[in-house]
Amino acid sequence: MTQTLRKLVTFDEFVAQYPDNTGKRYELHDGVIVEMSPPTGDHEQVIGFLVGEIVAEYKRLKLPYFIPKTAFVKPLEGESAYSPDVLILNQPNLVNEPLWKKESTISQAQSIPLVVEVVSTNWRDDYLKKAADYEAVGISEYWIVDYAALGGRRFIGNPKQPTISVYSLVEGEYQVRQFQNSDRLISQTFTQLNLTAEQIFQSVA
C-alpha cells in the first residue's frame, strides 16, 4: 500500500530534500510527497528484462539513448515529479533541459522517447494520473506493464489477465492498444522490436 505523507511542498522543496538516505523512493504528486511501495522481486525481474530488451534494441539501431538509474519527469504544470520504472532518454536533447544537470529532472517531450511503468499496488496512479500527465508533457509513447493483472477491470478487462497497454501520442492525445498472451508488441518508438507480451510475463521466475 502506498503511504502518503500529507504536507504540500513545491518541486524545489522536494528535490532539495531528496534523497533522504533511507533507500526509499519518493514521488511528488500535486505537492504531496508519496513514498513508493518497496519493490518486489517479480517487479524487479520484469524491469530488468525490459531494460535488457530495450537497451539491445536502441544499441542495434545506434540511437543516442540511455536509461538513467534515477531521474524525475516533471510536468510543466503543477507540482509533480515522477520516477518511472524505465525511462529512456534522448541524450542530445539534454542540453535543453534546465533541471537536468543539477536535479536529474526532465520536462521536455523531446528528451523522452519512451517511458514504462510496471504496475504494483498503486495501479491507479499508472492508469489515471501518470497517463494524463505524460500525455500533457507530450511523451510520445508510454507502456503500462501489468504483469500481475492488478489494474481495474475497466482498464484490463473482465476477467482480469496480465496486459501491456501501449499509449501512443496521436495529435496530442494518447491512443491505447493492449497486448496479452502471444501478442507481439507494436511500438512506434521501436518499430522492429520483436517482443511478445508473454515473453515479458515469463521473465518472472
C-alpha positions as CSV (number, residue, x, y, z in Angstrom):
1,M,0.0,0.0,0.0
2,T,1.3,3.4,-0.9
3,Q,1.9,5.6,2.1
4,T,1.2,9.3,1.6
5,L,2.9,12.0,3.8
6,R,0.4,14.8,3.8
7,K,2.3,18.1,3.6
8,L,2.1,20.2,0.5
9,V,5.5,21.1,-0.9
10,T,6.9,22.7,-4.0
11,F,9.0,20.8,-6.6
12,D,12.1,22.8,-5.4
13,E,11.5,21.8,-1.8
14,F,11.0,18.2,-2.8
15,V,14.3,17.9,-4.8
16,A,16.2,19.8,-2.0
17,Q,15.3,17.0,0.5
18,Y,15.6,14.1,-1.9
19,P,17.1,11.6,-1.4
20,D,16.8,11.2,2.4
21,N,19.5,8.4,2.6
22,T,17.0,5.8,3.7
23,G,17.0,4.0,0.4
24,K,13.3,4.7,0.0
25,R,11.8,6.0,-3.3
26,Y,9.5,9.0,-3.4
27,E,7.5,10.9,-6.0
28,L,5.7,14.2,-5.8
29,H,2.0,14.2,-6.7
30,D,0.4,17.6,-6.9
31,G,2.5,18.9,-4.0
32,V,2.2,15.7,-1.9
33,I,5.3,13.6,-1.2
34,V,4.3,10.0,-1.9
35,E,6.5,7.1,-0.6
36,M,6.6,4.4,-3.2
37,S,5.9,0.8,-2.2
38,P,9.1,-1.3,-1.7
39,P,9.7,-3.3,-4.9
40,T,9.1,-7.0,-5.1
41,G,11.4,-9.5,-6.7
42,D,8.9,-10.1,-9.5
43,H,8.5,-6.4,-10.2
44,E,12.3,-6.0,-10.4
45,Q,12.7,-9.0,-12.7
46,V,10.2,-7.6,-15.2
47,I,12.0,-4.2,-15.1
48,G,15.4,-5.9,-15.6
49,F,14.1,-8.0,-18.6
50,L,12.6,-4.9,-20.2
51,V,15.7,-2.8,-19.8
52,G,17.8,-5.6,-21.4
53,E,15.5,-5.8,-24.4
54,I,15.1,-2.1,-24.9
55,V,18.9,-1.4,-24.5
56,A,19.7,-4.1,-27.0
57,E,17.3,-2.6,-29.5
58,Y,18.5,1.0,-29.3
59,K,22.1,-0.1,-29.4
60,R,21.3,-2.2,-32.5
61,L,19.8,0.9,-34.1
62,K,22.7,3.1,-32.9
63,L,20.3,5.5,-31.3
64,P,21.7,8.1,-28.8
65,Y,19.5,6.8,-26.0
66,F,20.3,5.8,-22.4
67,I,18.4,4.7,-19.3
68,P,19.3,6.6,-16.1
69,K,19.3,4.9,-12.7
70,T,17.3,7.7,-11.1
71,A,15.6,10.6,-12.8
72,F,12.4,12.6,-12.5
73,V,9.8,13.5,-15.1
74,K,8.3,16.9,-14.2
75,P,5.1,18.0,-15.9
76,L,5.4,21.8,-16.7
77,E,2.1,22.5,-14.9
78,G,1.7,21.8,-11.2
79,E,4.0,20.5,-8.5
80,S,4.6,16.8,-9.5
81,A,7.7,14.7,-10.2
82,Y,7.6,11.1,-11.2
83,S,10.4,8.5,-11.1
84,P,9.4,5.9,-13.8
85,D,10.4,2.3,-13.6
86,V,12.1,2.6,-17.0
87,L,12.9,6.0,-18.6
88,I,14.5,6.1,-22.0
89,L,16.3,9.5,-22.6
90,N,17.4,11.1,-25.8
91,Q,20.9,12.3,-24.8
92,P,21.3,15.1,-27.5
93,N,18.3,17.0,-26.1
94,L,19.5,17.1,-22.5
95,V,21.4,20.3,-23.2
96,N,18.0,21.9,-23.5
97,E,16.8,20.6,-20.1
98,P,17.3,23.3,-17.4
99,L,16.9,20.9,-14.5
100,W,19.0,18.0,-15.8
101,K,22.5,18.8,-14.7
102,K,21.8,19.6,-11.0
103,E,18.5,17.8,-10.3
104,S,18.4,14.9,-12.8
105,T,14.9,16.1,-13.9
106,I,13.4,16.1,-17.4
107,S,10.4,18.2,-18.6
108,Q,10.6,18.2,-22.4
109,A,9.0,15.5,-24.6
110,Q,11.9,15.7,-27.0
111,S,14.1,14.1,-24.2
112,I,11.8,11.1,-23.6
113,P,11.2,8.7,-26.5
114,L,9.5,6.1,-24.2
115,V,8.5,5.8,-20.5
116,V,7.5,2.5,-18.9
117,E,5.6,1.9,-15.6
118,V,5.4,-1.7,-14.2
119,V,2.2,-1.9,-12.2
120,S,2.3,-2.5,-8.5
121,T,-0.3,-1.8,-5.8
122,N,-0.6,1.9,-6.7
123,W,-2.1,0.9,-10.2
124,R,-4.5,3.9,-10.2
125,D,-1.5,6.3,-10.5
126,D,-0.2,4.5,-13.5
127,Y,-3.5,4.2,-15.4
128,L,-5.0,7.6,-14.4
129,K,-2.7,10.2,-13.1
130,K,0.5,9.4,-14.9
131,A,-1.2,8.6,-18.2
132,A,-2.8,12.1,-18.1
133,D,0.4,13.9,-17.1
134,Y,2.7,12.0,-19.5
135,E,0.2,12.9,-22.2
136,A,0.3,16.6,-21.1
137,V,4.1,16.6,-21.3
138,G,3.8,15.2,-24.8
139,I,5.7,12.0,-24.3
140,S,5.2,10.1,-27.5
141,E,5.0,6.6,-26.0
142,Y,4.0,5.2,-22.6
143,W,3.8,1.5,-21.6
144,I,1.9,0.2,-18.6
145,V,3.1,-3.4,-17.9
146,D,0.5,-5.1,-15.7
147,Y,2.2,-8.5,-15.3
148,A,0.1,-9.5,-12.3
149,A,-3.2,-8.1,-13.6
150,L,-3.6,-5.7,-10.7
151,G,-5.3,-2.9,-12.6
152,G,-9.0,-2.2,-12.6
153,R,-11.3,-4.2,-14.9
154,R,-12.2,-1.0,-16.8
155,F,-8.5,-0.9,-17.9
156,I,-7.6,-4.6,-18.5
157,G,-11.0,-6.3,-18.9
158,N,-13.1,-8.8,-17.1
159,P,-11.9,-11.4,-16.1
160,K,-8.6,-9.6,-15.4
161,Q,-5.5,-11.0,-17.1
162,P,-1.9,-9.8,-17.5
163,T,-1.9,-7.0,-20.0
164,I,0.5,-4.5,-21.6
165,S,-1.1,-1.2,-22.5
166,V,0.9,0.9,-25.1
167,Y,-0.2,4.5,-25.2
168,S,0.9,6.3,-28.4
169,L,0.5,10.1,-28.8
170,V,-1.6,10.9,-31.8
171,E,-2.4,14.6,-32.4
172,G,-1.7,15.4,-28.8
173,E,-3.8,12.7,-27.3
174,Y,-3.0,9.1,-26.2
175,Q,-4.5,6.2,-28.1
176,V,-4.1,2.9,-26.4
177,R,-3.5,-0.6,-27.8
178,Q,-3.4,-3.6,-25.5
179,F,-1.4,-6.8,-25.7
180,Q,-1.8,-10.1,-24.0
181,N,-0.5,-13.7,-24.3
182,S,1.4,-14.2,-27.6
183,D,0.5,-10.8,-29.0
184,R,3.6,-9.0,-30.4
185,L,4.0,-5.5,-29.0
186,I,3.6,-2.7,-31.5
187,S,5.8,0.2,-30.7
188,Q,6.1,3.5,-32.6
189,T,9.4,4.1,-30.9
190,F,10.9,0.8,-31.7
191,T,9.1,-0.4,-34.8
192,Q,11.2,-3.5,-35.3
193,L,11.1,-4.7,-31.7
194,N,10.4,-8.4,-31.7
195,L,8.8,-8.9,-28.3
196,T,5.6,-10.5,-27.1
197,A,3.6,-9.9,-24.0
198,E,4.1,-13.5,-23.0
199,Q,7.9,-13.1,-23.1
200,I,7.7,-10.2,-20.7
201,F,5.4,-12.0,-18.3
202,Q,7.5,-15.2,-18.4
203,S,10.5,-13.2,-17.2
204,V,9.1,-13.6,-13.7
205,A,10.6,-16.9,-12.3
